[in-house]
């Protein structure tokens, strides 16, 4: 049995959830992947996967073995890189997942410069506002704008993402301008309801913290949609500054409650907890940190 090939096949099946997809990624037939995994299970004397006709997932034994196999493969990859790093040019495929708004507004120009700097690398960018599992979905790096929960993944802080409460001049003319968070109870909110705080807004000022849950007319998982609806005068929105920026500069949106602030979110690069990062992943994250100006790093919810 080729133990290394079997480990690679098993890891890809767990990450992709499919023998066929694992074969596609490794450029092997489905039957070859199935043979490698079966030989691995026979050598161990235990079943590692739960199988259906279209899906495969790790059972308890398989999840434990998968985590150890990741470390082994990472160490082998690190050993290869250690002797070739100084002589090699970063190359190969880098799969990145990022939020839709950040991707369309800020990430595009940065990626263009990254591609100029590292022309032999291939970037595959998937924009989505849904929460994804970087391991299960096969991403090398996942960018998230969030308040991170404790996690087995490693996250490096790229940049703070402050938020503002804003509305259109037309809306404020018709409904009045709130001067205190409590005043929001008489207004209609446009809310991003997929954060840890749900539809509640936490605003802090000189008189302390205020938790407000204003009546909402729209709840959506995309800040650009919130901005566009706010521009039409349909309510008050709490959105990242980078999304509202142009509208604020042109006066089409106005910041309200200037003496109160929402807890700033941050942009994080999230990746699996391998002991050694691949060169291409490290270069990409370092590039983003340099580009967007953040210096702090975090591991789960602890400083990395």
Secondary structure, DSSP 8 states (H G I E B T S, - for coil): --HHHHHHHHHHHHHHS-HHHHHHHHT--HHHHHHHHHHHHHHHTS--EEE-SS-EEE-HHHHHHHHHHHHHHHHHHHHHHHHHTTT----EEEEEEE-HHHIIIIIHHHHHHHHHHTTTEEEEEEE-SS---TTTTT-SEEEEEE-----SSEEEEEEEE-EEEEE-HHHHHHH----SGGGGGGS-EEE---STTTT-EEEEETTEEEEE---EEEE-S-HHHHHHHHHTT--EEEEEHHHHHHHHHTTSSEE--TT-EE--EEEEEEE---SS--HHHHHHHHHHHHHHT----EETTEE-
